[in-house]
Each structure stands twice: as structure tokens, then as C-alpha cells.
Amino acid sequence: MDLGSQLKRQREQQHLTQQGLADQLHVTRQTVSRWENGNTYPNLDTLVELSECLAISLDKLLKSDQPKTVPVVQKISRDVRLKRRYRRWLIGIGVGVAVILALLATFSWGHRQQVAIIDRVNPFLRTQQGYTVLPAHQTKLTVDTFVADDPFGSGSWLHVTTGQHGSTNRWALVRHRGAYVSGVRLVTQHQIPLPMREQAGRVYLKYSPRADGPRSSWRFWN
């Protein structure tokens, strides 16, 4: 006798209707009907409750005497294995999404805080070349200056190590990837392409948070 027939016979022996059994198990009557018709089968937790409600051992409830019928235990075992596999997949996907979000947050924070080592490995940043003007009177080898990347004024404030510059070659061509500066070359104003001269400027101005706003944005790409 298969599980569905066993459930039906035992329910009738207990003088329970499908609705009465469903109420005890907190399921719908249609669910009980599908179990008895063999269309679906209860999960392991519900099987334990069924054995208690119908006063029948779990071993007898699951036992099948039809050789051609796949035992319910095998069906449930296969279902459990599939659920475990899906759970592993979901966990793997969840971990992957969490890692991606963590990397994006790190890239965003690093770009905002101008952490050069993070910007250097940020795959969403491209290497750019821009021009900047240096102080007329140099006091430090590293200068905090605005590097213009295009004729439309896009750029960012960077710490640029220039070396000793003179009164004529106090402009610099800067190659950078976000805050990571990979190359600096001193140039004269006439060596700067004409559309970039205005953006590079003639007078060095210090960074002012109130006037210039944030040094860099939260956006981790360019």
C-alpha cells in the first residue's frame, strides 16, 4: 500500500474528514487530498505530525509494498538533497553578491578618501593625463594642486610630487589613476595644448573646502 492509500485508510479509521485532518496539521483540505491521491507528499516534519495524528508509526506509514512504486522515503531523500544543493547555490550567490558589494564600497570609500593604493587597483578607474600649475615659490616637493583632466574643467585635487621646478617650467603634466599618481613631468606653459592652458591656470591656488567642495566624489569610476 502506498503512502496516499495508507493516509486515507488511517484517516478514515480515526473517523477524520480531510478537512479535520487538515485543521490539525494547519494545511488546506486540498493539500490533504493531493497527498491521498499521490500527487504530492508531505515533508519530513509533517510526516511526524501525521504519524501522531493518525496513531500510526512512521515506519509503517512510509512502508510501501508495491515493488514498482518508488518508495516515499527515496522521494523525500532526493527532495532533501535537491534543497540542500539549492541552498548551497543560494549561499554561494549570496556570498558572491556580498563580496562584490564590499569591493564596490571599498572602491567608493577609497576614491572618496583618496587612498592611492586602493585607486591603483580599482578596475573602474582609467589612467588619465592632466595639467596643473605649481606654486611660484616652492617650499615642498609634494604639492597639493588641482589637476585638470579635460578642457571642460573636470579634474580633482591631488598630492603631486614634482621635484624642483623653476619660474618657467612651473606647470606639470600628471598621469594618474584616481589619487594614484604614476608619473609627473614638468613643462612650460607653451608646451600645454591651447585648450588646456585655461584649465591649468597661471596662478596656484590652495585647496579650500568651502570654495572647491569635496576633493573627490563617492563615485568609484571615471
FISE-537941 format. One record per residue: residue number from 1; residue in one letter; x, y, z of N, C-alpha, C in turn. Coordinates in Angstrom, 2 decimals. Example, Ala and Ser with C-alpha at 12.3 -4.5 7.8 and 13.67 -1.06 7.14 Angstrom:
<papas>
   n res    n_px    n_py    n_pz   ca_px   ca_py   ca_pz    c_px    c_py    c_pz
   1   A   13.19   -5.69    7.80   12.30   -4.50    7.80   13.20   -3.30    7.80
   2   S   12.85   -2.25    7.08   13.67   -1.06    7.14   12.90    0.03    7.87
</papas>
This chain:
<papas>
   n res    n_px    n_py    n_pz   ca_px   ca_py   ca_pz    c_px    c_py    c_pz
   1   M    0.85   -1.20    0.00    0.00    0.00    0.00    0.89    1.24    0.00
   2   D    0.57    2.18   -0.90    1.41    3.38   -0.98    1.00    4.37    0.10
   3   L    1.75    5.48    0.15    1.53    6.45    1.21    0.13    7.05    1.16
   4   G   -0.32    7.42   -0.06   -1.64    8.04   -0.17   -2.75    7.14    0.34
   5   S   -2.70    5.87   -0.07   -3.73    4.93    0.40   -3.63    4.70    1.90
   6   Q   -2.41    4.65    2.40   -2.20    4.47    3.83   -2.78    5.63    4.62
   7   L   -2.56    6.85    4.12   -3.09    8.04    4.79   -4.61    8.01    4.80
   8   K   -5.20    7.70    3.64   -6.66    7.70    3.54   -7.27    6.66    4.47
   9   R   -6.73    5.42    4.47   -7.28    4.36    5.30   -7.17    4.71    6.78
  10   Q   -5.99    5.20    7.17   -5.78    5.51    8.57   -6.64    6.70    9.01
  11   R   -6.84    7.67    8.11   -7.70    8.82    8.44   -9.14    8.37    8.67
  12   E   -9.60    7.48    7.80  -10.98    7.01    7.95  -11.14    6.17    9.21
  13   Q  -10.10    5.42    9.57  -10.17    4.64   10.80  -10.25    5.54   12.02
  14   Q   -9.66    6.72   11.91   -9.70    7.68   13.01  -10.95    8.56   12.95
  15   H  -11.85    8.25   11.97  -13.10    9.00   11.79  -12.83   10.49   11.58
  16   L  -11.82   10.76   10.74  -11.47   12.15   10.42  -11.80   12.43    8.96
  17   T  -12.33   13.60    8.74  -12.51   14.05    7.36  -11.20   14.68    6.88
  18   Q  -11.12   14.90    5.59   -9.92   15.56    5.06   -9.76   16.94    5.69
  19   Q  -10.88   17.64    5.87  -10.81   18.97    6.47  -10.39   18.89    7.93
  20   G  -10.88   17.88    8.64  -10.50   17.72   10.04   -9.02   17.46   10.20
  21   L   -8.47   16.58    9.33   -7.03   16.33    9.39   -6.24   17.56    8.99
  22   A   -6.74   18.27    7.99   -6.05   19.49    7.54   -5.99   20.53    8.65
  23   D   -7.09   20.64    9.43   -7.11   21.62   10.52   -6.07   21.27   11.59
  24   Q   -5.90   19.99   11.86   -4.91   19.59   12.85   -3.48   19.87   12.39
  25   L   -3.27   19.77   11.10   -1.91   19.97   10.55   -1.67   21.40   10.07
  26   H   -2.74   22.22   10.15   -2.64   23.63    9.72   -2.30   23.72    8.23
  27   V   -2.96   22.88    7.44   -2.83   22.94    5.98   -4.23   23.01    5.40
  28   T   -4.35   23.09    4.09   -5.65   23.14    3.44   -6.16   21.73    3.16
  29   R   -7.47   21.63    2.96   -8.05   20.32    2.63   -7.52   19.82    1.29
  30   Q   -7.28   20.75    0.35   -6.76   20.36   -0.95   -5.37   19.72   -0.82
  31   T   -4.61   20.18    0.16   -3.28   19.59    0.38   -3.40   18.14    0.81
  32   V   -4.31   17.89    1.74   -4.53   16.50    2.19   -5.02   15.64    1.04
  33   S   -5.90   16.21    0.21   -6.42   15.46   -0.94   -5.30   15.09   -1.91
  34   R   -4.38   16.02   -2.14   -3.27   15.72   -3.06   -2.35   14.65   -2.48
  35   W   -2.18   14.65   -1.16   -1.38   13.59   -0.53   -2.02   12.22   -0.77
  36   E   -3.33   12.15   -0.54   -4.02   10.87   -0.65   -4.11   10.39   -2.10
  37   N   -4.12   11.33   -3.05   -4.16   10.96   -4.46   -2.78   10.65   -5.02
  38   G   -1.75   10.88   -4.22   -0.39   10.60   -4.66    0.21   11.66   -5.55
  39   N   -0.44   12.83   -5.63    0.09   13.91   -6.47    1.29   14.59   -5.82
  40   T    1.24   14.74   -4.51    2.36   15.31   -3.74    2.52   14.48   -2.48
  41   Y    3.52   14.83   -1.70    3.73   14.14   -0.44    4.20   15.14    0.61
  42   P    3.90   14.86    1.87    4.29   15.80    2.94    5.79   15.77    3.19
  43   N    6.28   16.85    3.78    7.69   16.88    4.13    7.92   16.09    5.42
  44   L    9.18   15.99    5.82    9.52   15.15    6.96    8.84   15.61    8.24
  45   D    8.83   16.90    8.49    8.20   17.42    9.72    6.71   17.09    9.75
  46   T    6.03   17.25    8.60    4.61   16.97    8.54    4.33   15.48    8.68
  47   L    5.23   14.65    8.17    5.07   13.21    8.32    5.07   12.79    9.78
  48   V    5.93   13.42   10.57    5.96   13.13   12.01    4.62   13.51   12.65
  49   E    4.09   14.70   12.27    2.80   15.12   12.81    1.69   14.18   12.36
  50   L    1.76   13.71   11.10    0.75   12.78   10.60    0.74   11.48   11.39
  51   S    1.94   10.98   11.67    2.01    9.72   12.42    1.39    9.86   13.81
  52   E    1.51   11.04   14.40    0.93   11.27   15.72   -0.60   11.44   15.61
  53   C   -1.05   12.20   14.61   -2.49   12.44   14.46   -3.24   11.16   14.10
  54   L   -2.62   10.31   13.29   -3.29    9.10   12.80   -2.96    7.87   13.64
  55   A   -2.16    8.05   14.68   -1.80    6.95   15.58   -1.20    5.78   14.81
  56   I   -0.20    6.08   14.00    0.47    5.05   13.22    1.97    5.36   13.25
  57   S    2.76    4.30   13.31    4.21    4.53   13.37    4.71    5.11   12.04
  58   L    5.77    5.88   12.13    6.34    6.49   10.93    6.87    5.42    9.97
  59   D    7.40    4.33   10.54    7.93    3.26    9.71    6.82    2.61    8.88
  60   K    5.68    2.36    9.52    4.56    1.74    8.81    3.94    2.70    7.81
  61   L    3.92    3.97    8.17    3.34    4.98    7.29    4.12    5.10    5.98
  62   L    5.44    4.98    6.07    6.28    5.16    4.90    6.53    3.87    4.13
  63   K    6.17    2.73    4.71    6.47    1.46    4.07    5.58    1.25    2.86
  64   S    6.19    0.82    1.74    5.46    0.57    0.51    5.61   -0.89    0.14
  65   D    4.47   -1.56   -0.18    4.53   -2.96   -0.59    4.34   -3.14   -2.08
  66   Q    4.49   -2.03   -2.85    4.39   -2.13   -4.30    5.79   -1.99   -4.89
  67   P    6.33   -3.10   -5.43    7.71   -3.07   -5.92    7.97   -2.03   -7.00
  68   K    6.97   -1.76   -7.83    7.18   -0.84   -8.95    7.04    0.61   -8.53
  69   T    6.57    0.82   -7.33    6.39    2.19   -6.84    7.64    2.65   -6.12
  70   V    8.15    3.81   -6.51    9.33    4.36   -5.84    8.96    4.70   -4.42
  71   P    9.66    4.18   -3.42    9.31    4.45   -2.03    9.32    5.94   -1.72
  72   V    8.42    6.34   -0.85    8.32    7.75   -0.49    9.60    8.23    0.17
  73   V   10.24    7.34    0.92   11.48    7.74    1.60   12.52    8.19    0.58
  74   Q   12.60    7.47   -0.55   13.57    7.84   -1.58   13.21    9.18   -2.20
  75   K   11.91    9.41   -2.39   11.47   10.69   -2.95   11.84   11.84   -2.01
  76   I   11.57   11.64   -0.73   11.87   12.68    0.25   13.38   12.89    0.34
  77   S   14.15   11.81    0.31   15.61   11.93    0.37   16.13   12.71   -0.82
  78   R   15.57   12.41   -2.00   16.01   13.15   -3.19   15.63   14.62   -3.08
  79   D   14.44   14.88   -2.56   14.00   16.26   -2.39   14.89   17.02   -1.42
  80   V   15.28   16.34   -0.33   16.17   16.97    0.65   17.52   17.29    0.02
  81   R   18.04   16.35   -0.79   19.33   16.60   -1.45   19.24   17.78   -2.40
  82   L   18.13   17.87   -3.14   17.96   18.99   -4.05   17.87   20.31   -3.29
  83   K   17.14   20.28   -2.17   17.02   21.50   -1.37   18.38   21.92   -0.81
  84   R   19.16   20.94   -0.38   20.50   21.27    0.12   21.35   21.85   -0.99
  85   R   21.23   21.28   -2.20   22.01   21.80   -3.33   21.60   23.22   -3.66
  86   Y   20.29   23.47   -3.70   19.81   24.83   -3.96   20.26   25.79   -2.87
  87   R   20.25   25.29   -1.62   20.68   26.13   -0.51   22.16   26.51   -0.67
  88   R   22.98   25.55   -1.10   24.40   25.85   -1.32   24.57   26.86   -2.44
  89   W   23.77   26.68   -3.49   23.84   27.64   -4.59   23.45   29.04   -4.11
  90   L   22.37   29.12   -3.34   21.92   30.42   -2.84   22.96   31.04   -1.92
  91   I   23.57   30.19   -1.07   24.61   30.71   -0.18   25.79   31.22   -1.01
  92   G   26.18   30.44   -2.04   27.29   30.86   -2.89   26.99   32.17   -3.60
  93   I   25.76   32.28   -4.13   25.37   33.52   -4.81   25.35   34.68   -3.81
  94   G   24.81   34.42   -2.61   24.76   35.46   -1.59   26.15   35.94   -1.19
  95   V   27.07   34.97   -1.02   28.45   35.34   -0.67   29.08   36.14   -1.80
  96   G   28.83   35.70   -3.05   29.39   36.43   -4.19   28.88   37.86   -4.26
  97   V   27.57   38.03   -4.06   26.99   39.38   -4.09   27.56   40.22   -2.95
  98   A   27.71   39.62   -1.76   28.26   40.35   -0.61   29.70   40.80   -0.88
  99   V   30.49   39.92   -1.51   31.89   40.27   -1.83   31.92   41.41   -2.83
 100   I   31.05   41.33   -3.86   31.02   42.40   -4.87   30.62   43.73   -4.24
 101   L   29.60   43.70   -3.38   29.16   44.93   -2.72   30.26   45.49   -1.81
 102   A   30.97   44.59   -1.12   32.05   45.03   -0.25   33.17   45.68   -1.07
 103   L   33.49   45.09   -2.23   34.53   45.66   -3.09   34.10   47.02   -3.62
 104   L   32.85   47.13   -4.05   32.37   48.42   -4.56   32.39   49.48   -3.46
 105   A   32.00   49.08   -2.24   32.04   50.02   -1.12   33.48   50.44   -0.82
 106   T   34.41   49.48   -0.89   35.82   49.80   -0.64   36.36   50.74   -1.70
 107   F   36.04   50.46   -2.97   36.49   51.34   -4.06   35.91   52.74   -3.91
 108   S   34.63   52.80   -3.52   33.98   54.10   -3.36   34.61   54.87   -2.20
 109   W   34.80   54.19   -1.06   35.41   54.85    0.10   36.84   55.27   -0.22
 110   G   37.60   54.38   -0.87   38.99   54.70   -1.20   39.10   55.89   -2.13
 111   H   38.18   55.97   -3.10   38.22   57.10   -4.04   37.84   58.40   -3.33
 112   R   36.86   58.30   -2.43   36.43   59.49   -1.69   37.54   60.00   -0.79
 113   Q   38.22   59.06   -0.10   39.29   59.44    0.82   40.64   59.61    0.13
 114   Q   40.66   59.37   -1.18   41.89   59.48   -1.98   43.00   58.57   -1.43
 115   V   42.66   57.33   -1.22   43.63   56.32   -0.82   44.28   55.80   -2.10
 116   A   45.52   56.19   -2.33   46.17   55.92   -3.61   46.28   54.42   -3.89
 117   I   46.56   53.61   -2.86   46.75   52.18   -3.09   45.46   51.50   -3.53
 118   I   44.30   52.04   -3.07   43.01   51.48   -3.50   42.68   51.94   -4.91
 119   D   42.89   53.22   -5.19   42.64   53.71   -6.55   43.53   53.03   -7.58
 120   R   44.71   52.64   -7.15   45.65   51.99   -8.08   45.09   50.66   -8.59
 121   V   44.37   49.91   -7.75   43.86   48.59   -8.14   42.37   48.64   -8.51
 122   N   41.79   49.83   -8.48   40.37   49.97   -8.83   40.18   49.76  -10.33
 123   P   39.49   48.67  -10.73   39.34   48.40  -12.16   38.39   49.34  -12.88
 124   F   37.63   50.14  -12.12   36.67   51.05  -12.72   37.26   52.42  -13.01
 125   L   38.49   52.64  -12.59   39.18   53.90  -12.88   40.13   53.71  -14.05
 126   R   40.19   54.68  -14.92   41.13   54.60  -16.04   42.26   55.59  -15.80
 127   T   43.39   55.30  -16.38   44.54   56.20  -16.27   44.29   57.44  -17.12
 128   Q   44.49   58.62  -16.51   44.25   59.89  -17.19   45.50   60.76  -17.15
 129   Q   45.52   61.72  -18.03   46.60   62.71  -18.05   45.99   64.10  -17.96
 130   G   46.52   64.89  -17.04   46.01   66.23  -16.85   47.14   67.22  -16.58
 131   Y   46.78   68.49  -16.56   47.77   69.56  -16.36   47.43   70.34  -15.11
 132   T   48.48   70.86  -14.46   48.29   71.66  -13.27   49.37   72.72  -13.19
 133   V   49.07   73.80  -12.44   50.05   74.85  -12.21   50.61   74.67  -10.80
 134   L   51.89   74.95  -10.63   52.58   74.76   -9.36   52.85   76.11   -8.70
 135   P   53.13   76.11   -7.40   53.42   77.38   -6.72   54.67   78.06   -7.31
 136   A   54.63   79.37   -7.35   55.79   80.10   -7.88   56.99   79.93   -6.97
 137   H   56.74   79.88   -5.68   57.82   79.69   -4.71   57.63   78.33   -4.05
 138   Q   58.45   77.40   -4.42   58.31   76.03   -3.94   58.92   75.87   -2.56
 139   T   58.14   75.29   -1.66   58.65   75.03   -0.31   58.70   73.52   -0.02
 140   K   57.88   72.74   -0.72   57.86   71.30   -0.54   57.90   70.60   -1.89
 141   L   58.44   69.39   -1.91   58.48   68.64   -3.16   57.10   68.11   -3.54
 142   T   56.25   67.85   -2.54   54.90   67.37   -2.81   53.92   68.54   -2.72
 143   V   53.16   68.74   -3.78   52.26   69.89   -3.87   50.82   69.39   -3.92
 144   D   49.95   70.04   -3.16   48.52   69.76   -3.23   47.92   70.70   -4.25
 145   T   47.54   70.16   -5.41   47.13   71.02   -6.51   45.99   70.40   -7.29
 146   F   45.26   71.26   -8.01   44.16   70.77   -8.83   44.69   70.37  -10.20
 147   V   44.40   69.13  -10.59   44.84   68.62  -11.89   43.62   68.59  -12.81
 148   A   43.67   69.38  -13.88   42.58   69.43  -14.86   42.78   68.33  -15.89
 149   D   41.75   67.51  -16.07   41.87   66.36  -16.96   41.34   66.61  -18.36
 150   D   40.50   67.62  -18.54   39.98   67.90  -19.87   39.69   69.39  -20.00
 151   P   39.41   69.87  -21.21   39.18   71.30  -21.41   37.90   71.83  -20.78
 152   F   37.07   70.94  -20.25   35.79   71.36  -19.69   35.85   71.53  -18.17
 153   G   37.02   71.39  -17.60   37.19   71.65  -16.19   37.11   70.45  -15.27
 154   S   36.95   69.26  -15.84   36.91   68.07  -14.99   38.30   67.78  -14.44
 155   G   38.35   67.35  -13.20   39.63   67.04  -12.58   39.46   66.83  -11.09
 156   S   40.54   66.77  -10.37   40.48   66.55   -8.92   41.74   67.09   -8.27
 157   W   41.66   67.32   -6.96   42.80   67.76   -6.18   43.66   66.56   -5.83
 158   L   44.95   66.67   -6.16   45.86   65.55   -5.95   47.14   66.03   -5.26
 159   H   47.78   65.12   -4.57   49.10   65.38   -4.00   50.14   64.91   -5.01
 160   V   50.85   65.85   -5.57   51.76   65.58   -6.68   53.20   65.88   -6.25
 161   T   54.06   64.89   -6.38   55.49   65.09   -6.10   56.17   65.50   -7.39
 162   T   56.64   66.75   -7.42   57.11   67.33   -8.69   58.62   67.41   -8.81
 163   G   59.32   67.44   -7.70   60.74   67.74   -7.78   60.93   69.26   -7.86
 164   Q   62.15   69.69   -8.08   62.46   71.12   -8.12   62.01   71.72   -9.45
 165   H   61.20   72.78   -9.40   60.79   73.43  -10.64   61.21   74.89  -10.61
 166   G   61.28   75.48  -11.79   61.71   76.86  -11.90   60.57   77.79  -12.21
 167   S   60.90   79.03  -12.55   59.87   80.04  -12.80   59.18   79.83  -14.14
 168   T   59.86   79.20  -15.08   59.26   79.00  -16.41   58.56   77.64  -16.51
 169   N   59.19   76.62  -15.96   58.57   75.30  -16.04   57.86   74.95  -14.72
 170   R   56.90   75.80  -14.35   56.14   75.56  -13.12   54.75   75.00  -13.41
 171   W   54.64   74.34  -14.52   53.44   73.57  -14.82   53.84   72.10  -14.89
 172   A   52.87   71.23  -14.75   53.20   69.81  -14.75   52.15   69.02  -15.51
 173   L   52.65   68.04  -16.25   51.78   67.03  -16.87   51.72   65.85  -15.91
 174   V   50.53   65.50  -15.48   50.35   64.48  -14.44   49.59   63.29  -15.02
 175   R   50.17   62.11  -14.85   49.47   60.88  -15.21   48.99   60.23  -13.92
 176   H   47.71   59.98  -13.85   47.17   59.46  -12.58   45.98   58.54  -12.82
 177   R   45.73   57.74  -11.84   44.57   56.83  -11.81   43.86   57.11  -10.50
 178   G   42.87   58.00  -10.53   42.27   58.49   -9.30   43.31   59.26   -8.51
 179   A   43.52   58.88   -7.26   44.51   59.57   -6.43   45.91   59.00   -6.60
 180   Y   46.04   57.90   -7.33   47.35   57.30   -7.53   48.05   57.99   -8.70
 181   V   49.12   58.70   -8.40   49.90   59.43   -9.41   51.06   58.55   -9.86
 182   S   51.06   58.20  -11.13   52.10   57.29  -11.65   53.18   58.00  -12.44
 183   G   52.98   59.28  -12.74   54.01   59.99  -13.49   53.79   61.49  -13.48
 184   V   54.89   62.25  -13.36   54.82   63.71  -13.36   55.95   64.24  -14.25
 185   R   55.63   65.16  -15.11   56.64   65.78  -15.98   56.46   67.28  -15.96
 186   L   57.54   68.01  -15.60   57.48   69.46  -15.59   57.49   69.98  -17.02
 187   V   56.64   70.99  -17.28   56.54   71.57  -18.62   56.43   73.09  -18.50
 188   T   56.61   73.75  -19.61   56.37   75.20  -19.67   54.93   75.41  -20.11
 189   Q   54.45   76.63  -19.95   53.07   76.92  -20.33   52.85   76.71  -21.82
 190   H   53.86   77.02  -22.63   53.72   76.89  -24.08   53.67   75.43  -24.52
 191   Q   54.11   74.53  -23.67   54.04   73.11  -24.02   52.68   72.51  -23.73
 192   I   51.83   73.25  -23.04   50.48   72.77  -22.74   49.59   73.04  -23.95
 193   P   48.81   72.07  -24.39   47.89   72.30  -25.51   46.99   73.49  -25.22
 194   L   46.71   74.27  -26.24   45.97   75.51  -26.05   44.63   75.33  -25.32
 195   P   43.80   74.32  -25.64   42.53   74.17  -24.92   42.69   73.88  -23.42
 196   M   43.89   73.40  -23.02   44.10   73.05  -21.63   44.77   74.16  -20.83
 197   R   45.29   75.18  -21.49   46.02   76.22  -20.77   45.12   76.95  -19.79
 198   E   43.91   77.26  -20.24   42.99   77.98  -19.36   42.64   77.15  -18.14
 199   Q   42.46   75.84  -18.33   42.11   74.98  -17.20   43.28   74.81  -16.24
 200   A   44.50   74.74  -16.80   45.67   74.61  -15.93   45.89   75.88  -15.11
 201   G   45.60   77.04  -15.70   45.72   78.31  -15.00   47.13   78.86  -15.00
 202   R   47.25   80.07  -14.44   48.55   80.74  -14.35   48.97   80.96  -12.90
 203   V   48.00   80.95  -11.99   48.29   81.25  -10.59   47.88   80.04   -9.74
 204   Y   48.79   79.60   -8.89   48.50   78.47   -7.99   47.60   78.92   -6.85
 205   L   46.53   78.18   -6.61   45.63   78.46   -5.51   45.55   77.23   -4.61
 206   K   45.53   77.46   -3.32   45.42   76.34   -2.37   43.99   75.82   -2.32
 207   Y   43.87   74.60   -1.91   42.56   73.96   -1.80   41.76   74.58   -0.67
 208   S   40.50   74.91   -0.98   39.59   75.47    0.02   38.31   74.62    0.03
 209   P   38.03   73.89    1.12   36.83   73.05    1.15   35.55   73.83    0.87
 210   R   35.46   75.06    1.38   34.24   75.84    1.19   34.08   76.25   -0.27
 211   A   35.16   76.66   -0.90   35.07   77.14   -2.29   35.11   76.00   -3.30
 212   D   35.91   74.98   -3.01   36.14   73.92   -4.01   35.31   72.68   -3.78
 213   G   34.67   72.56   -2.61   33.86   71.38   -2.36   34.73   70.17   -2.04
 214   P   34.14   68.95   -2.11   34.90   67.74   -1.79   36.09   67.56   -2.74
 215   R   37.16   66.99   -2.22   38.33   66.74   -3.05   38.04   65.70   -4.12
 216   S   37.19   64.75   -3.78   36.83   63.71   -4.74   35.44   63.22   -4.40
 217   S   34.76   62.63   -5.37   33.37   62.19   -5.18   33.34   60.74   -4.69
 218   W   32.14   60.30   -4.29   31.93   58.91   -3.87   31.91   57.98   -5.09
 219   R   31.80   58.55   -6.28   31.76   57.72   -7.48   33.10   57.04   -7.69
 220   F   33.08   55.71   -7.85   34.32   54.95   -7.92   34.75   54.65   -9.36
 221   W   34.19   55.36  -10.31   34.59   55.16  -11.71   34.76   56.54  -12.36
 222   N   35.38   56.51  -13.53   35.50   57.76  -14.28   35.34   57.48  -15.76
</papas>
